[in-house]
Amino acid sequence: MFAVIFVVHPKDGRKDEYLGLAKHLKPLLEGTDGFIDNERFESKRTEGDVLSLSTWRDEKAVVRWRTQGEHHQVQEKGRFDVFKDYHLRVGEVTADSHPPEGGTVDEKRFDETVIGEAKVCTITEVIPAKGASLGGLGKLLPAHLGLDLSSAGLVDHVVFQGITIPDKYLLLVDWKDAGAAHAWTPKSFAGVSMLRHRHVRVIRMYGMQDRREAPQYYSDAKTQ
């Protein structure tokens, strides 16, 4: 499986427009051979940041979506009109505690990004039990999951709350390498009905300001 971790910051007042464009593309996305799932979350650290997390059967499926004509047109509108900034990582899923239907962990790519300090991400999702609420977790989620923020090899972490599923929370952690990432196993806690934990080896990483690993050419956006 492959994962696409896309964090976008729409321009002021353009968030609903971005979500509308995503809704417009949804039928095309779901009809793409190899697409598995897609969810959106909002950052609890940086107001305005939206995470689009999608899962794919393999890298070929990601390429099919990237080269879909209407998707490409919407990409251009986003880059040149709607987005203030974005950061995208494409990687291979190397471990998944709850693989989705149609998805298997079968490593085929062993290269990694040469950009930045972090080479591996962990994605930890929690869903509350029926009748329970995880509201207000925010900065407390890492502690509840047993993550020591001073752990060796930990580069960054961000907590997100679900847009697609509002009661869902996600912890995205960047690690220097697979060894550092595997040194931590999240623990469940009271009120949680499901905890899913994934490891992703980042193969490509790029954004508006740095496109060295981007699959298509656009000139680097000027920092404003």
C-alpha positions as CSV (number, residue, x, y, z in Angstrom):
1,M,0.0,0.0,0.0
2,F,0.9,3.6,-0.5
3,A,-0.2,6.7,1.5
4,V,-0.4,10.3,0.4
5,I,-0.1,12.8,3.2
6,F,-1.2,16.1,1.9
7,V,-1.3,19.1,4.2
8,V,-2.8,22.2,2.6
9,H,-3.3,25.8,3.9
10,P,-6.0,27.5,1.8
11,K,-5.8,31.3,1.5
12,D,-7.9,33.3,3.9
13,G,-11.6,32.6,3.4
14,R,-10.9,29.8,0.8
15,K,-11.2,26.7,3.0
16,D,-14.8,26.0,2.0
17,E,-13.8,26.4,-1.6
18,Y,-11.0,23.9,-1.2
19,L,-13.4,21.4,0.4
20,G,-15.9,22.0,-2.4
21,L,-13.3,21.2,-5.0
22,A,-12.4,18.0,-3.1
23,K,-16.1,17.1,-3.0
24,H,-16.4,17.7,-6.8
25,L,-13.5,15.3,-7.4
26,K,-14.8,12.6,-5.0
27,P,-16.6,10.4,-7.6
28,L,-13.5,10.5,-9.9
29,L,-11.3,9.7,-7.0
30,E,-13.4,6.7,-5.8
31,G,-13.6,5.4,-9.4
32,T,-9.8,5.3,-9.8
33,D,-8.4,1.7,-10.0
34,G,-6.4,1.1,-6.8
35,F,-7.9,3.8,-4.6
36,I,-8.7,2.6,-1.1
37,D,-9.8,5.5,1.1
38,N,-9.5,9.2,1.8
39,E,-10.2,11.3,4.9
40,R,-9.7,14.9,5.9
41,F,-8.6,16.4,9.2
42,E,-7.9,19.9,10.5
43,S,-4.8,20.7,12.5
44,K,-5.0,21.4,16.2
45,R,-1.6,23.1,16.0
46,T,-1.8,25.4,13.0
47,E,-5.2,27.0,12.4
48,G,-6.1,26.7,8.7
49,D,-4.0,23.6,7.9
50,V,-6.1,20.7,6.5
51,L,-4.7,17.2,6.1
52,S,-5.9,15.0,3.3
53,L,-4.8,11.4,4.0
54,S,-5.4,8.9,1.2
55,T,-4.5,5.2,0.9
56,W,-3.8,3.4,-2.3
57,R,-3.2,-0.2,-3.3
58,D,0.2,0.5,-4.9
59,E,2.2,3.3,-6.5
60,K,0.6,2.7,-10.0
61,A,-2.7,3.7,-8.5
62,V,-1.3,7.0,-7.2
63,V,0.1,7.7,-10.7
64,R,-3.3,7.0,-12.3
65,W,-4.9,9.6,-10.0
66,R,-2.1,12.1,-10.5
67,T,-2.5,11.9,-14.3
68,Q,-6.3,12.1,-14.4
69,G,-7.2,15.1,-16.5
70,E,-9.8,16.8,-14.4
71,H,-7.8,16.2,-11.3
72,H,-4.8,17.9,-12.9
73,Q,-7.0,21.0,-13.8
74,V,-8.2,21.2,-10.2
75,Q,-4.6,20.9,-9.0
76,E,-3.6,23.9,-11.0
77,K,-6.5,25.9,-9.7
78,G,-5.5,25.0,-6.2
79,R,-1.8,25.8,-6.6
80,F,-2.3,29.1,-8.4
81,D,-5.6,30.4,-6.9
82,V,-6.8,28.7,-3.8
83,F,-3.8,27.5,-1.8
84,K,-1.5,29.7,0.3
85,D,0.8,26.8,0.9
86,Y,0.9,23.0,0.8
87,H,3.2,20.1,1.8
88,L,2.9,16.7,0.2
89,R,4.5,13.4,1.1
90,V,4.1,10.1,-0.8
91,G,5.3,6.9,0.8
92,E,5.0,3.2,1.1
93,V,3.1,1.7,4.1
94,T,5.5,-0.6,5.9
95,A,3.2,-1.6,8.8
96,D,-0.5,-1.3,9.5
97,S,-2.3,-2.6,12.6
98,H,-5.7,-2.6,10.8
99,P,-5.1,-2.9,7.0
100,P,-8.3,-1.9,5.0
101,E,-10.1,-4.2,2.7
102,G,-8.2,-4.4,-0.6
103,G,-4.9,-3.2,1.1
104,T,-1.9,-5.3,2.0
105,V,1.5,-4.4,3.4
106,D,3.9,-5.6,0.6
107,E,7.1,-3.6,0.5
108,K,8.4,-3.0,-3.0
109,R,10.1,0.3,-2.8
110,F,13.1,0.7,-0.4
111,D,14.3,4.2,-1.4
112,E,13.5,7.3,0.7
113,T,13.3,11.0,0.4
114,V,16.5,13.0,0.4
115,I,14.8,16.1,1.6
116,G,14.5,17.0,5.3
117,E,15.5,15.2,8.4
118,A,12.5,12.9,8.7
119,K,12.4,9.7,6.5
120,V,9.5,7.9,8.2
121,C,6.0,8.9,9.5
122,T,3.7,7.2,11.9
123,I,0.0,7.8,11.6
124,T,-2.1,6.9,14.7
125,E,-5.8,7.3,14.5
126,V,-8.3,6.9,17.4
127,I,-12.0,6.7,17.3
128,P,-14.1,7.1,20.5
129,A,-16.3,4.3,21.9
130,K,-20.1,4.7,21.5
131,G,-21.2,7.4,23.9
132,A,-17.7,8.5,24.7
133,S,-16.1,11.8,23.6
134,L,-12.5,12.6,22.9
135,G,-13.2,16.3,22.5
136,G,-10.5,18.6,23.8
137,L,-7.7,16.1,23.4
138,G,-5.5,18.5,21.3
139,K,-2.0,18.7,22.8
140,L,-2.9,15.8,25.2
141,L,-3.2,13.1,22.6
142,P,0.6,12.2,22.5
143,A,0.7,11.7,26.2
144,H,-2.5,9.6,26.2
145,L,-0.9,7.4,23.5
146,G,2.3,7.1,25.6
147,L,4.5,9.1,23.3
148,D,7.5,10.7,24.9
149,L,8.1,13.9,22.9
150,S,11.8,13.8,23.9
151,S,12.2,10.3,22.2
152,A,15.4,9.8,20.2
153,G,14.8,10.4,16.5
154,L,11.5,12.2,16.9
155,V,11.5,15.2,14.5
156,D,8.0,16.7,14.7
157,H,4.4,15.8,15.6
158,V,1.0,17.3,14.9
159,V,-2.5,16.4,16.2
160,F,-5.4,16.6,13.8
161,Q,-9.2,16.3,14.4
162,G,-11.4,14.7,11.8
163,I,-13.5,16.6,9.2
164,T,-14.8,13.5,7.5
165,I,-15.4,11.9,10.9
166,P,-15.5,14.7,13.4
167,D,-15.0,12.6,16.5
168,K,-11.8,11.0,15.1
169,Y,-8.3,12.2,16.1
170,L,-5.0,11.5,14.4
171,L,-1.4,11.9,15.5
172,L,1.1,12.4,12.8
173,V,4.7,11.9,13.9
174,D,7.9,12.4,11.9
175,W,10.9,10.3,12.6
176,K,14.5,10.3,11.5
177,D,14.4,6.6,10.6
178,A,12.5,3.3,10.9
179,G,14.4,2.3,14.0
180,A,13.3,5.4,15.9
181,A,9.7,5.0,14.7
182,H,9.5,1.3,15.7
183,A,10.8,2.1,19.2
184,W,7.4,3.5,20.0
185,T,4.1,1.5,20.1
186,P,1.0,3.6,21.0
187,K,-1.2,2.4,23.8
188,S,-5.0,2.7,23.9
189,F,-6.8,4.6,26.6
190,A,-10.2,4.9,28.2
191,G,-13.0,5.9,25.8
192,V,-11.3,4.6,22.6
193,S,-13.0,1.9,20.5
194,M,-10.4,1.6,17.8
195,L,-6.7,2.5,17.5
196,R,-5.0,2.2,14.1
197,H,-1.3,2.6,13.8
198,R,0.7,2.9,10.5
199,H,4.3,3.3,9.5
200,V,5.1,5.1,6.2
201,R,8.5,5.3,4.5
202,V,8.5,8.7,2.8
203,I,9.7,8.3,-0.8
204,R,8.9,11.8,-2.2
205,M,8.3,15.1,-0.4
206,Y,7.6,18.4,-1.9
207,G,5.5,21.6,-1.7
208,M,5.0,25.0,-3.2
209,Q,8.5,26.3,-2.2
210,D,10.6,23.1,-2.8
211,R,9.7,20.9,-5.7
212,R,12.9,18.9,-6.1
213,E,11.0,15.6,-5.7
214,A,7.8,16.6,-7.4
215,P,6.7,14.4,-10.3
216,Q,5.7,17.4,-12.5
217,Y,7.3,20.8,-13.1
218,Y,6.1,24.1,-11.6
219,S,8.5,26.8,-10.7
220,D,9.0,27.2,-7.0
221,A,6.4,29.6,-5.4
222,K,7.8,32.8,-4.1
223,T,7.7,33.1,-0.3
224,Q,5.4,36.0,0.6
